């Protein structure tokens, strides 16, 4: 006779049923969570929010936009976040031009130009001006040149080219020792437009006044100071008569331009009667000294230094007017 299989007790059956239900719920819940996680991008894609003062590590991945804007939420770029910020290049700094008064750190530029007379007084003038410590000089002269013969040496063309490069504040110019002759010009070809000054006094004077004035105007550009040095007379009366026309023409051009400072060399090296003089008083020691070269026109070293003293005084006056403490 067969016996029926033993049955678990009622309490044990209830416990087993509950365990099975719990297992099923856990499996279903895990599957649902996994599916949702895969759908929204994975477990690493999270929105990180902090309370004020709280710091949390941030993953370098795309954050899920939940659609709700948390004011404390930290948004991190999706990918390729650089470890450091790129360097910031500052714009170049341009120093403003120094427009203050002449000083050892801001020296005025003095440009000395002209014919052989400039070459005679120029070196000593450079010593005097450079000695102020607030100015520096440059000398440019051409022997036998002037304004009468541009076919030999064209000073307007030379100055138009040199001035922008030198950029002087003060220009000391002298022309005329070689200009008491006919005036040439280029009109299709070289020709003398006016002959001997004594034979064509009115025309010659008008043309030379214009030439000197044109050069003065060129030198005056950019608010430069122009110191125009006149010429001395000659021991030959015939030569002196021609030189006198040239000297008066240059004075007239300067008088029409109040900005031009005219140094009257003729008066400085004339005697009491106004004529040619071989000896004049040296202002450095009050003694009369020979000031003429052997040709009777040019100044010797002593005469050139005396003339340089007059020019240097005009330069110093202008430097003081610019605010220099000298």
C-alpha positions as CSV (number, residue, x, y, z in Angstrom):
1,X,0.0,0.0,0.0
2,X,1.5,3.3,-1.1
3,X,1.7,6.3,1.2
4,X,1.1,9.8,-0.1
5,X,4.2,12.1,-0.4
6,X,4.8,14.2,2.7
7,X,3.6,17.8,2.3
8,X,5.4,20.8,3.8
9,X,3.9,22.5,6.6
10,X,1.5,25.4,5.9
11,X,3.9,28.0,7.3
12,X,6.8,26.8,5.2
13,X,4.7,26.9,2.0
14,X,3.8,30.6,2.6
15,X,7.5,31.5,3.2
16,X,8.5,29.8,-0.1
17,X,5.8,31.6,-2.1
18,X,7.0,35.0,-0.7
19,X,10.6,34.2,-1.6
20,X,9.7,33.4,-5.1
21,X,7.7,36.6,-5.5
22,X,10.6,38.6,-4.2
23,X,13.1,37.0,-6.6
24,X,10.7,37.7,-9.5
25,X,10.4,41.4,-8.5
26,X,14.1,41.8,-8.2
27,X,14.7,40.3,-11.6
28,X,12.0,42.5,-13.2
29,X,13.3,45.6,-11.4
30,X,16.9,45.0,-12.4
31,X,15.9,44.5,-16.0
32,X,13.9,47.7,-16.0
33,X,16.7,49.8,-14.5
34,X,19.2,48.4,-17.0
35,X,17.0,49.2,-19.9
36,X,16.4,52.7,-18.8
37,X,20.1,53.3,-18.2
38,X,21.1,52.1,-21.6
39,X,18.4,54.2,-23.2
40,X,19.6,57.5,-21.6
41,X,23.3,57.0,-22.3
42,X,25.0,54.9,-19.7
43,X,25.8,55.1,-16.0
44,X,28.7,57.6,-16.5
45,X,26.4,60.3,-17.9
46,X,25.2,62.2,-14.9
47,X,24.2,65.7,-13.9
48,X,26.4,67.0,-11.1
49,X,25.0,69.6,-8.8
50,X,26.6,71.0,-5.7
51,X,25.6,73.1,-2.8
52,X,27.4,76.4,-2.4
53,X,30.9,75.7,-1.2
54,X,30.8,71.9,-2.0
55,X,33.3,70.5,-4.5
56,X,32.7,67.2,-6.4
57,X,34.7,65.5,-9.1
58,X,33.4,66.0,-12.6
59,X,33.6,63.5,-15.4
60,X,34.8,64.7,-18.8
61,X,31.7,63.3,-20.6
62,X,28.4,64.6,-21.9
63,X,25.9,65.5,-19.2
64,X,22.2,64.6,-19.5
65,X,19.9,67.5,-19.9
66,X,17.0,66.6,-17.7
67,X,15.0,69.6,-18.9
68,X,14.9,71.1,-15.4
69,X,17.4,73.9,-14.8
70,X,19.0,73.6,-11.4
71,X,20.6,77.0,-10.5
72,X,23.4,75.1,-8.7
73,X,24.1,72.7,-11.6
74,X,27.6,72.7,-13.1
75,X,27.6,72.1,-16.9
76,X,30.7,70.4,-18.3
77,X,31.6,70.5,-22.1
78,X,31.0,67.3,-23.9
79,X,34.6,66.2,-25.0
80,X,38.1,67.5,-25.7
81,X,38.3,69.6,-22.5
82,X,41.9,71.1,-22.5
83,X,44.0,70.6,-19.4
84,X,45.0,74.3,-19.4
85,X,43.7,77.6,-20.8
86,X,45.4,78.8,-24.0
87,X,47.9,81.6,-23.4
88,X,46.6,85.1,-23.9
89,X,48.9,87.3,-26.1
90,X,48.9,90.9,-25.0
91,X,48.7,93.5,-27.8
92,X,52.1,95.2,-28.6
93,X,52.7,98.4,-26.6
94,X,53.6,101.4,-28.7
95,X,55.6,104.0,-26.8
96,X,54.3,107.5,-27.5
97,X,56.9,109.9,-29.1
98,X,58.8,111.9,-26.5
99,X,57.6,115.5,-27.1
100,X,58.9,116.9,-23.9
101,X,61.6,119.6,-23.6
102,X,65.2,118.8,-24.8
103,X,67.2,116.9,-22.2
104,X,70.0,114.4,-22.0
105,X,67.4,111.7,-22.5
106,X,65.5,113.5,-25.2
107,X,68.0,115.4,-27.3
108,X,67.0,117.9,-29.9
109,X,68.5,117.2,-33.4
110,X,70.5,120.0,-35.1
111,X,71.2,119.6,-38.8
112,X,74.0,121.8,-40.3
113,X,73.9,122.1,-44.1
114,X,75.4,124.2,-46.8
115,X,78.5,125.0,-48.9
116,X,82.2,125.3,-47.8
117,X,81.3,127.9,-45.2
118,X,79.3,125.2,-43.4
119,X,82.3,123.0,-43.5
120,X,84.4,125.8,-42.0
121,X,82.3,126.8,-39.0
122,X,80.4,123.4,-38.7
123,X,82.9,121.4,-36.7
124,X,83.3,124.0,-33.9
125,X,79.5,124.6,-33.9
126,X,79.1,120.9,-33.3
127,X,81.3,121.0,-30.3
128,X,79.4,123.9,-28.8
129,X,76.0,122.4,-29.5
130,X,76.8,118.9,-28.4
131,X,78.3,120.4,-25.3
132,X,74.9,121.5,-24.1
133,X,74.1,117.8,-23.5
134,X,70.5,118.4,-24.6
135,X,71.2,118.4,-28.4
136,X,73.1,116.4,-31.0
137,X,74.3,117.5,-34.4
138,X,74.8,116.3,-38.0
139,X,76.9,118.1,-40.6
140,X,76.2,117.9,-44.4
141,X,78.2,120.2,-46.6
142,X,79.3,120.3,-50.2
143,X,82.3,122.4,-51.4
144,X,81.6,124.9,-54.3
145,X,77.9,124.2,-54.1
146,X,75.0,126.7,-53.7
147,X,71.6,127.6,-55.1
148,X,72.8,129.2,-58.3
149,X,73.9,125.9,-60.1
150,X,71.5,123.0,-59.5
151,X,73.2,121.3,-62.4
152,X,76.3,121.0,-60.2
153,X,74.6,120.2,-57.0
154,X,70.8,120.2,-56.4
155,X,70.3,121.3,-52.8
156,X,66.5,121.4,-52.9
157,X,66.5,117.8,-54.1
158,X,69.1,116.7,-51.5
159,X,67.2,118.3,-48.6
160,X,63.9,116.9,-49.7
161,X,65.5,113.5,-49.5
162,X,67.6,114.0,-46.3
163,X,65.2,115.9,-44.0
164,X,62.7,113.0,-43.4
165,X,65.6,110.7,-42.6
166,X,67.4,113.1,-40.3
167,X,64.2,114.5,-38.8
168,X,65.9,117.6,-37.3
169,X,64.4,120.1,-34.8
170,X,66.7,122.9,-35.8
171,X,68.4,123.4,-39.2
172,X,71.4,125.7,-39.7
173,X,71.9,126.5,-43.3
174,X,74.3,128.6,-45.3
175,X,74.5,129.2,-49.1
176,X,75.9,132.0,-51.2
177,X,79.7,132.0,-51.3
178,X,79.5,130.4,-54.7
179,X,76.3,132.0,-55.9
180,X,77.4,135.4,-57.2
181,X,77.2,134.2,-60.9
182,X,74.6,133.4,-63.5
183,X,71.7,131.2,-62.5
184,X,71.1,127.9,-64.2
185,X,68.0,125.8,-64.5
186,X,66.6,122.7,-66.3
187,X,64.1,123.6,-69.0
188,X,64.1,120.5,-71.3
189,X,67.9,121.0,-71.2
190,X,70.3,122.9,-69.0
191,X,70.6,126.6,-69.6
192,X,71.4,129.8,-67.8
193,X,68.1,131.6,-67.3
194,X,69.7,134.7,-65.9
195,X,73.3,135.9,-66.5
196,X,75.7,137.9,-64.5
197,X,74.1,139.5,-61.4
198,X,75.5,143.0,-61.9
199,X,74.3,143.0,-65.5
200,X,70.8,141.7,-64.6
201,X,70.4,143.0,-61.1
202,X,66.6,143.2,-60.8
203,X,65.9,139.8,-62.5
204,X,68.8,138.1,-60.7
205,X,67.7,139.4,-57.3
206,X,64.1,138.4,-57.8
207,X,65.1,134.8,-58.9
208,X,67.6,134.3,-56.1
209,X,65.2,135.6,-53.5
210,X,62.7,133.0,-54.7
211,X,65.3,130.2,-54.6
212,X,66.4,131.1,-51.1
213,X,62.8,131.4,-50.0
214,X,61.8,128.1,-51.5
215,X,64.6,126.4,-49.5
216,X,63.6,128.2,-46.4
217,X,60.0,127.0,-46.8
218,X,61.2,123.4,-47.2
219,X,63.4,123.7,-44.1
220,X,60.5,125.2,-42.1
221,X,58.2,122.3,-42.6
222,X,57.2,120.2,-39.6
223,X,57.7,123.2,-37.2
224,X,61.5,123.2,-37.5
225,X,63.5,126.2,-36.5
226,X,65.7,127.6,-39.3
227,X,68.9,129.5,-38.7
228,X,70.1,131.0,-42.0
229,X,73.7,132.1,-41.9
230,X,74.6,134.9,-44.3
231,X,77.9,135.3,-46.1
232,X,80.8,137.6,-45.4
233,X,82.2,140.2,-47.9
234,X,85.4,139.9,-49.9
235,X,88.6,141.9,-50.1
236,X,87.9,142.4,-53.9
237,X,85.5,145.2,-54.4
238,X,84.1,143.7,-57.6
239,X,83.4,140.4,-56.0
240,X,81.9,142.2,-53.0
241,X,79.5,144.0,-55.2
242,X,78.1,140.7,-56.5
243,X,78.1,139.2,-53.0
244,X,76.1,142.1,-51.7
245,X,73.3,141.4,-54.2
246,X,73.2,137.8,-53.0
247,X,73.3,138.8,-49.3
248,X,70.4,141.3,-49.7
249,X,68.3,138.7,-51.6
250,X,68.8,136.1,-48.8
251,X,68.0,138.8,-46.1
252,X,64.8,139.7,-48.0
253,X,63.7,136.1,-48.2
254,X,64.3,135.7,-44.4
255,X,62.5,138.9,-43.6
256,X,59.4,137.6,-45.4
257,X,59.5,134.6,-43.0
258,X,59.6,135.7,-39.4
259,X,60.2,132.1,-38.3
260,X,63.7,132.3,-39.9
261,X,66.6,133.5,-37.8
262,X,69.1,135.3,-39.9
263,X,72.8,135.5,-38.8
264,X,74.4,138.6,-40.2
265,X,77.9,137.4,-41.1
266,X,78.5,140.4,-43.3
267,X,78.1,142.8,-40.4
268,X,80.1,140.6,-38.0
269,X,83.2,140.7,-40.2
270,X,83.1,144.2,-41.5
271,X,85.1,147.1,-40.1
272,X,83.7,150.3,-38.5
273,X,83.2,151.8,-41.9
274,X,81.1,148.7,-43.0
275,X,83.7,147.5,-45.4
276,X,85.9,144.4,-45.5
277,X,87.9,143.7,-42.4
278,X,90.8,141.4,-41.8
279,X,90.8,141.7,-38.0
280,X,87.8,141.6,-35.6
281,X,87.4,141.3,-31.9
282,X,87.3,137.8,-30.5
283,X,84.5,137.8,-27.9
284,X,86.1,135.0,-26.0
285,X,89.0,137.2,-24.8
286,X,88.3,140.6,-26.2
287,X,91.4,140.7,-28.4
288,X,91.5,141.7,-32.1
289,X,92.5,138.8,-34.3
290,X,93.0,137.9,-37.9
291,X,89.9,136.1,-39.1
292,X,90.4,135.8,-42.9
293,X,91.8,133.0,-45.0
294,X,94.3,133.7,-47.7
295,X,91.6,134.0,-50.5
296,X,90.2,137.1,-48.8
297,X,86.7,135.7,-48.5
298,X,86.6,132.6,-46.4
299,X,87.1,132.7,-42.7
300,X,90.2,131.1,-41.1
301,X,89.9,128.9,-38.0
302,X,89.6,131.8,-35.7
303,X,87.0,133.6,-37.8
304,X,85.0,130.4,-38.2
305,X,84.9,129.8,-34.4
306,X,83.8,133.4,-33.8
307,X,80.9,132.9,-36.3
308,X,80.1,129.5,-34.7
309,X,79.7,131.3,-31.3
310,X,77.0,133.6,-32.8
311,X,75.2,130.6,-34.3
312,X,75.5,128.6,-31.1
313,X,73.9,131.4,-29.2
314,X,70.9,131.3,-31.5
315,X,70.7,127.5,-31.1
316,X,70.8,127.8,-27.3
317,X,68.1,130.4,-27.3
318,X,65.9,128.1,-29.3
319,X,66.6,125.1,-27.1
320,X,65.6,127.2,-24.0
321,X,62.4,128.3,-25.8
322,X,61.7,124.6,-26.2
323,X,62.0,124.1,-22.4
324,X,65.7,123.0,-22.2
325,X,67.4,123.7,-18.8
326,X,70.6,125.1,-20.1
